[in-house]
C-alpha cells in the first residue's frame, strides 16, 4: 500500500505549467507510542531548534503554501459550523505527520497565548527568538524570528505578512479564566464550538492580522501552534465528560446534522476518528491533561475517492492563476504591488480602529513617605470587526455574546486586583 497519497497541483501561468506535489500521509491504524504536545516555550533549546529546522524545510518544499491553499478553498465547509474542531484536529495531524516525515522525533507544540493575554507583545513566542512579531512598516513582511524573510506563493507571490490590529499592538487576547468559564458552562459540542470559534480563537487571528487574519493563514507556521492551543482547549473540555469522546452534535455548512459518523471535507474520514487524541492515527496527548480513555471504535470510514477528488475539482486547490512552486522566495522579492500597499498607512492601523486606554489605580509604597505607584487595569479584547467576522464565516451574534462574557471576566480580574491592592495599603 502506498505510504501516502500525493496530491498533484497543476497550474497554468501563461504558457508555463508549474507542478508541485503536496503529500498527504495515510494515518496509522494503531499507535506504537503516545507523544506529548507541549507549550513551545517549555521545550529545550535543542527541541526548539529541531522544530524550527523542520518547519523551515517544509517551507522550502512549498508545503506551507499547500496547507494555506487547502484551508482557504474549503474554509466555508469547516468554519462557522460544527466540523470546525474535528476538521482542524485532522488538519493539525496532517501537518504533524509531514513534520515527522522529515524528523520522526519532532512533535507539534502549542502556543499558550493565554499566558500573556493582557500584553501579547511581551510573549516570547512573538519575539525574534521564536516567530517574530509585527510585519515591517509599508509592506508588513515578517523580518525576524524563524520565519524571517519568508516568501509565500499562495494566494499570490509575496512575503509572509503580519499587520497587528492596532498598528504596533495586537490588543488583548482571552485570559484562560474566560476560556474555562466557557468550559464550565457549556454542555453541547455545538455550543462549545461556537463560543470558542467566535471568541478566543478569532481574536488571535484578528490581532496578528496580515496573512494570519485570512483563510490562507496556514502559510504561517504560527497558525498550527495557535490551533494546537484550540485543540488542547477542546481536549480539556472533552475530558470533563467521557461521552464527549464518543459523540458530537450540531450542523455542517449546508445545515445537515452531524454525528460521529459524519465525513470530514477533503479527508473523507469520519469525525469519530478524531474524538480521542490518543486513538489510532493521532497518538498524542497534551502535557497538562489526563490521558483520554481508550474508547473502542470501528476503523475510520475512508471515502477518499469521492471526497478528495470533489475538493480538488472544486478549485484545483485554487491555483489556476497562481504559480505554486516548491522553493519559497525572500521578502525582498515581494511584488511591487505589495511594496506600495499601505504606503499611506505608516503605523499599520486601520482608520478609526484604536485600542482603548486602560484605567488605573494607585497603590501606596511600602516605606513611609514612598510615592504611590499607579497600576493599570487590564483591558479586555475589543469587539471584532463585523465585516471581518462575516467574510471569515463567523457568527457576529455569538461574537457579541462572547465579547460580553470576556469583558465581564476581565472586569472581575480587575476588581480582584484592586481589592488585593486595597488590603495591602
C-alpha positions as CSV (number, residue, x, y, z in Angstrom):
1,X,0.0,0.0,0.0
2,X,1.2,3.5,-0.7
3,X,2.7,5.3,2.2
4,X,0.9,8.4,1.3
5,X,-1.3,10.0,-1.3
6,X,0.4,12.7,-3.4
7,X,-1.9,15.5,-4.5
8,X,-0.6,17.0,-7.7
9,X,-1.4,20.6,-8.3
10,X,-1.1,21.7,-11.9
11,X,-1.1,25.4,-12.6
12,X,-1.1,27.2,-15.9
13,X,0.6,30.6,-15.8
14,X,0.7,31.9,-19.4
15,X,2.4,29.0,-21.3
16,X,4.3,27.8,-18.2
17,X,3.0,24.8,-16.3
18,X,4.2,24.7,-12.7
19,X,3.7,21.5,-10.7
20,X,4.1,20.7,-7.0
21,X,3.4,17.6,-5.1
22,X,1.7,18.1,-1.7
23,X,1.9,14.8,0.3
24,X,-1.0,13.5,2.4
25,X,0.3,10.7,4.6
26,X,-2.1,8.0,5.5
27,X,-2.8,7.8,9.2
28,X,-1.7,4.7,11.0
29,X,-4.2,2.2,12.3
30,X,-2.5,1.8,15.6
31,X,-0.2,3.7,18.0
32,X,3.2,2.4,18.7
33,X,3.7,5.3,21.2
34,X,1.8,8.3,22.5
35,X,3.7,11.6,22.1
36,X,3.1,14.7,24.2
37,X,2.4,18.1,22.7
38,X,3.9,20.8,24.9
39,X,3.9,24.6,25.3
40,X,6.7,25.7,22.8
41,X,8.2,27.9,25.5
42,X,8.9,24.8,27.7
43,X,10.9,23.0,25.0
44,X,14.6,22.7,25.5
45,X,16.8,24.8,23.2
46,X,17.6,21.7,21.2
47,X,14.0,20.7,20.8
48,X,13.1,24.2,19.7
49,X,15.8,24.3,17.1
50,X,14.8,20.8,15.7
51,X,11.3,22.1,15.3
52,X,12.4,25.3,13.6
53,X,14.7,23.3,11.2
54,X,11.8,21.0,10.3
55,X,9.3,23.9,9.6
56,X,11.9,25.7,7.5
57,X,12.4,22.6,5.4
58,X,8.6,22.3,5.0
59,X,8.5,25.9,3.8
60,X,11.4,25.2,1.4
61,X,9.5,22.3,-0.1
62,X,6.4,24.5,-0.7
63,X,4.2,22.6,1.8
64,X,3.1,25.7,3.7
65,X,1.6,27.1,0.5
66,X,-0.2,23.8,0.1
67,X,-1.7,24.0,3.6
68,X,-2.7,27.6,3.1
69,X,-4.4,26.8,-0.2
70,X,-6.3,23.8,1.1
71,X,-7.6,25.7,4.1
72,X,-8.6,28.6,2.0
73,X,-10.6,26.7,-0.5
74,X,-12.7,24.7,1.8
75,X,-12.9,27.3,4.5
76,X,-16.7,27.7,4.2
77,X,-17.1,23.9,5.0
78,X,-15.0,23.9,8.2
79,X,-15.7,27.4,9.7
80,X,-18.9,28.7,11.2
81,X,-20.3,25.2,11.6
82,X,-19.6,22.1,13.7
83,X,-17.0,20.5,11.6
84,X,-14.6,23.1,13.0
85,X,-13.0,21.2,15.9
86,X,-12.7,17.8,14.3
87,X,-11.5,19.0,10.9
88,X,-8.8,21.2,12.4
89,X,-7.6,18.3,14.6
90,X,-7.2,16.3,11.4
91,X,-5.5,19.2,9.7
92,X,-3.0,19.6,12.5
93,X,-2.3,15.8,12.4
94,X,-1.7,16.1,8.7
95,X,0.9,18.9,9.4
96,X,2.5,16.9,12.3
97,X,2.7,13.8,10.2
98,X,4.6,15.7,7.5
99,X,6.9,17.1,10.1
100,X,7.7,13.6,11.2
101,X,8.5,12.6,7.7
102,X,11.4,15.0,8.0
103,X,12.3,14.3,11.7
104,X,10.4,11.5,13.4
105,X,11.3,12.9,16.8
106,X,9.6,16.3,16.4
107,X,6.2,16.9,17.9
108,X,3.9,19.8,17.2
109,X,3.9,22.2,20.1
110,X,1.2,24.7,21.1
111,X,1.2,28.4,21.7
112,X,-0.4,29.3,25.0
113,X,-1.5,32.8,24.2
114,X,-3.3,32.8,27.5
115,X,-0.1,33.4,29.4
116,X,0.4,36.9,28.1
117,X,-3.2,37.6,27.1
118,X,-3.2,41.1,28.5
119,X,0.1,42.1,26.7
120,X,0.9,39.7,23.8
121,X,3.9,41.9,22.9
122,X,5.6,40.5,25.9
123,X,5.1,36.9,24.8
124,X,8.4,35.3,23.8
125,X,6.5,33.4,21.0
126,X,6.2,36.8,19.2
127,X,9.9,37.6,19.8
128,X,12.8,37.2,17.4
129,X,13.8,34.1,19.4
130,X,10.6,32.3,18.1
131,X,8.3,33.5,15.4
132,X,8.8,37.2,15.3
133,X,6.1,39.8,15.8
134,X,4.7,42.6,13.6
135,X,5.5,43.0,9.9
136,X,7.7,45.9,8.9
137,X,6.1,49.2,8.1
138,X,5.0,49.6,4.5
139,X,4.8,46.0,3.3
140,X,4.1,44.1,6.5
141,X,6.7,41.5,5.8
142,X,7.8,39.4,8.8
143,X,11.5,40.2,9.2
144,X,12.5,38.4,12.4
145,X,12.2,35.0,14.0
146,X,12.3,31.6,12.4
147,X,10.1,32.8,9.6
148,X,12.2,35.9,8.8
149,X,12.0,37.0,5.2
150,X,9.8,34.0,4.3
151,X,8.0,34.2,1.0
152,X,4.8,32.6,0.0
153,X,3.3,31.7,-3.4
154,X,-0.3,31.4,-2.3
155,X,-2.6,33.2,-3.0
156,X,-0.1,35.5,-4.8
157,X,3.7,35.6,-4.8
158,X,4.5,37.8,-1.8
159,X,6.3,37.8,1.6
160,X,4.7,36.3,4.7
161,X,2.9,39.2,6.4
162,X,1.5,40.2,9.8
163,X,-0.2,43.5,10.4
164,X,-1.1,44.0,14.1
165,X,-4.6,45.1,14.7
166,X,-3.7,48.4,16.4
167,X,-0.6,49.3,14.3
168,X,2.1,48.3,16.9
169,X,-0.2,46.2,19.2
170,X,-2.3,43.2,18.7
171,X,-4.7,44.2,21.5
172,X,-5.6,41.8,24.3
173,X,-6.4,38.1,23.8
174,X,-8.6,35.9,26.0
175,X,-7.5,35.1,29.6
176,X,-7.7,31.4,30.3
177,X,-10.1,32.2,33.1
178,X,-12.7,33.3,30.5
179,X,-12.0,30.1,28.4
180,X,-12.6,27.9,31.4
181,X,-15.8,29.8,32.2
182,X,-17.0,28.7,28.8
183,X,-15.9,25.2,29.5
184,X,-17.7,25.0,32.8
185,X,-21.0,26.5,31.5
186,X,-21.2,24.7,28.1
187,X,-22.6,21.2,27.7
188,X,-23.1,20.6,24.0
189,X,-20.3,20.3,21.3
190,X,-22.1,22.6,19.0
191,X,-22.4,25.4,21.6
192,X,-18.8,25.0,22.8
193,X,-17.5,25.1,19.2
194,X,-19.5,28.3,18.5
195,X,-18.3,30.0,21.7
196,X,-14.6,29.2,21.2
197,X,-14.5,29.8,17.5
198,X,-16.2,33.2,17.8
199,X,-14.3,34.2,20.9
200,X,-10.9,33.1,22.0
201,X,-10.0,31.6,18.6
202,X,-11.0,34.6,16.4
203,X,-9.4,37.3,18.4
204,X,-5.9,35.9,17.9
205,X,-6.3,35.7,14.1
206,X,-7.6,39.3,14.0
207,X,-5.0,40.6,16.5
208,X,-2.0,39.3,14.4
209,X,-3.5,40.5,11.1
210,X,-1.9,40.2,7.7
211,X,-1.9,36.7,6.4
212,X,-3.0,35.5,9.8
213,X,-6.4,37.1,9.5
214,X,-7.1,35.4,6.2
215,X,-8.3,31.9,5.3
216,X,-4.8,31.1,3.9
217,X,-3.4,31.7,7.4
218,X,-1.7,28.3,7.4
219,X,1.1,29.7,5.3
220,X,2.3,31.0,8.7
221,X,3.6,28.1,10.9
222,X,2.2,30.0,13.9
223,X,-1.3,29.1,12.7
224,X,-0.6,25.5,13.7
225,X,0.6,26.4,17.2
226,X,-2.5,28.6,17.7
227,X,-4.8,25.8,16.5
228,X,-2.9,23.3,18.7
229,X,-3.9,25.5,21.6
230,X,-7.5,25.5,20.3
231,X,-7.3,21.7,20.0
232,X,-6.0,21.5,23.6
233,X,-8.9,23.5,24.8
234,X,-11.3,21.2,23.1
235,X,-9.5,18.2,24.6
236,X,-9.7,19.7,28.0
237,X,-13.5,20.2,27.6
238,X,-13.9,16.7,26.3
239,X,-12.1,15.3,29.4
240,X,-14.8,16.7,31.6
241,X,-17.4,14.1,30.4
242,X,-16.5,10.7,28.9
243,X,-19.4,10.9,26.5
244,X,-17.6,13.8,24.7
245,X,-15.0,11.3,23.4
246,X,-17.7,9.4,21.6
247,X,-20.4,11.9,20.4
248,X,-20.8,15.2,18.7
249,X,-23.8,17.3,17.7
250,X,-24.6,20.3,15.6
251,X,-24.7,21.0,11.8
252,X,-22.4,21.2,8.8
253,X,-22.1,24.0,6.3
254,X,-25.3,23.0,4.5
255,X,-27.3,22.6,7.7
256,X,-27.2,18.8,7.8
257,X,-27.0,17.3,11.3
258,X,-23.5,15.9,12.1
259,X,-22.7,12.8,14.2
260,X,-19.5,10.9,14.9
261,X,-20.2,9.1,11.5
262,X,-20.3,12.3,9.5
263,X,-17.5,12.7,6.9
264,X,-14.9,15.5,7.1
265,X,-14.4,17.6,4.0
266,X,-11.3,16.8,1.9
267,X,-10.0,14.0,4.2
268,X,-13.0,11.7,3.7
269,X,-12.7,10.3,7.2
270,X,-15.4,10.2,9.8
271,X,-15.5,12.8,12.7
272,X,-15.5,9.9,15.2
273,X,-11.9,9.0,14.2
274,X,-10.7,12.4,15.7
275,X,-12.5,12.3,19.0
276,X,-9.8,10.6,21.1
277,X,-6.3,12.2,20.7
278,X,-4.5,9.0,21.7
279,X,-6.6,6.9,19.3
280,X,-5.4,5.3,16.0
281,X,-3.8,7.7,13.6
282,X,-3.5,10.5,16.2
283,X,-1.4,9.1,19.0
284,X,-0.8,12.2,21.1
285,X,-1.9,13.9,24.3
286,X,-1.2,17.3,25.9
287,X,1.3,18.0,28.7
288,X,-1.1,19.0,31.4
289,X,-4.1,16.9,30.5
290,X,-5.1,13.4,31.7
291,X,-4.7,10.7,29.1
292,X,-8.0,10.2,27.3
293,X,-9.8,6.9,27.9
294,X,-9.4,4.1,25.4
295,X,-12.7,4.3,23.5
296,X,-13.1,1.4,21.1
297,X,-14.3,2.4,17.7
298,X,-14.5,0.9,14.2
299,X,-11.8,1.8,11.8
300,X,-12.5,5.3,10.2
301,X,-14.7,5.3,7.2
302,X,-12.5,6.4,4.3
303,X,-14.2,8.0,1.3
304,X,-11.0,9.3,-0.4
305,X,-12.0,8.8,-4.0
306,X,-15.3,10.7,-3.6
307,X,-14.3,13.4,-1.1
308,X,-10.8,14.4,-2.2
309,X,-11.5,14.4,-5.9
310,X,-14.5,16.6,-5.3
311,X,-12.5,19.1,-3.4
312,X,-9.7,19.1,-5.9
313,X,-12.1,19.6,-8.8
314,X,-13.7,22.5,-6.8
315,X,-10.9,24.8,-7.5
316,X,-7.9,22.7,-8.3
317,X,-6.9,23.9,-4.8
318,X,-7.5,27.3,-6.2
319,X,-4.3,27.7,-8.1
320,X,-5.5,28.3,-11.6
321,X,-3.9,31.7,-11.9
322,X,-1.1,31.5,-9.3
323,X,2.3,30.0,-9.5
324,X,2.8,27.2,-7.0
325,X,6.5,26.2,-6.8
326,X,8.4,24.4,-4.1
327,X,11.0,27.0,-3.3
328,X,9.9,29.9,-1.1
329,X,11.1,33.4,-2.1
330,X,12.7,36.1,0.0
331,X,10.8,39.1,1.3
332,X,12.9,41.4,-0.8
333,X,11.4,39.7,-3.9
334,X,7.8,40.7,-2.9
335,X,5.8,42.2,-5.8
336,X,5.8,45.9,-6.5
337,X,2.1,46.0,-5.8
338,X,2.8,44.8,-2.2
339,X,5.6,47.4,-1.7
340,X,3.1,50.1,-2.5
341,X,0.3,48.7,-0.4
342,X,-0.3,50.6,2.8
343,X,2.1,53.4,1.7
344,X,-0.1,55.9,3.3
345,X,-0.6,53.8,6.4
346,X,2.7,54.2,8.2
347,X,1.5,52.8,11.6
348,X,-0.4,49.9,10.0
349,X,-3.5,50.8,11.9
350,X,-7.0,50.9,10.4
351,X,-8.5,54.4,10.4
352,X,-10.6,54.8,13.5
353,X,-9.6,51.5,14.9
354,X,-7.8,52.4,18.1
355,X,-7.0,50.3,21.2
356,X,-8.8,51.8,24.2
357,X,-6.7,53.3,27.0
358,X,-6.6,51.4,30.3
359,X,-7.8,52.9,33.5
360,X,-5.5,52.7,36.6
361,X,-5.4,52.8,40.3
362,X,-2.8,53.9,42.8
363,X,-1.0,51.8,45.4
364,X,1.0,53.4,48.2
365,X,4.6,52.4,48.5
366,X,5.7,50.1,51.4
367,X,8.0,52.6,53.1
368,X,6.9,55.7,54.9
369,X,6.9,58.6,52.5
370,X,7.2,56.5,49.4
371,X,5.2,57.7,46.5
372,X,2.1,55.9,45.3
373,X,2.6,53.6,42.3
374,X,0.0,53.5,39.6
375,X,-1.2,50.1,38.5
376,X,-3.1,49.9,35.2
377,X,-6.2,47.8,34.8
378,X,-6.2,45.1,32.2
379,X,-8.0,45.9,29.0
380,X,-10.4,43.2,27.6
381,X,-10.1,42.3,23.9
382,X,-12.2,44.7,21.9
383,X,-15.2,43.7,19.6
384,X,-14.2,42.1,16.4
385,X,-14.9,43.9,13.2
386,X,-18.3,42.9,11.8
387,X,-17.2,42.7,8.1
388,X,-14.3,40.5,9.0
389,X,-16.5,38.2,11.0
390,X,-18.8,37.7,8.1
391,X,-16.2,37.2,5.5
392,X,-14.5,34.7,7.8
393,X,-17.7,32.7,8.2
394,X,-18.0,33.6,11.9
395,X,-21.3,34.4,13.7
396,X,-21.5,38.1,14.7
397,X,-24.2,37.5,17.2
398,X,-22.2,34.8,19.0
399,X,-19.1,37.0,18.8
400,X,-21.1,39.8,20.6
401,X,-22.1,37.4,23.3
402,X,-18.5,36.2,23.8
403,X,-17.4,39.8,23.9
404,X,-19.7,40.5,26.8
405,X,-18.5,37.3,28.6
406,X,-14.8,38.1,28.3
407,X,-15.3,41.7,29.2
408,X,-17.1,40.6,32.4
409,X,-14.3,38.2,33.3
410,X,-11.6,40.9,32.8
411,X,-13.7,43.3,34.9
412,X,-13.8,40.6,37.7
413,X,-10.0,40.2,37.4
414,X,-9.5,44.0,37.7
415,X,-11.8,44.2,40.7
416,X,-9.9,41.4,42.5
417,X,-6.6,43.2,41.8
418,X,-8.0,46.4,43.2
419,X,-9.2,44.5,46.3
420,X,-5.8,43.0,46.9
421,X,-4.2,46.4,46.5
422,X,-6.6,48.0,48.9
423,X,-5.9,45.3,51.5
424,X,-2.1,45.7,51.2
425,X,-2.3,49.5,51.8
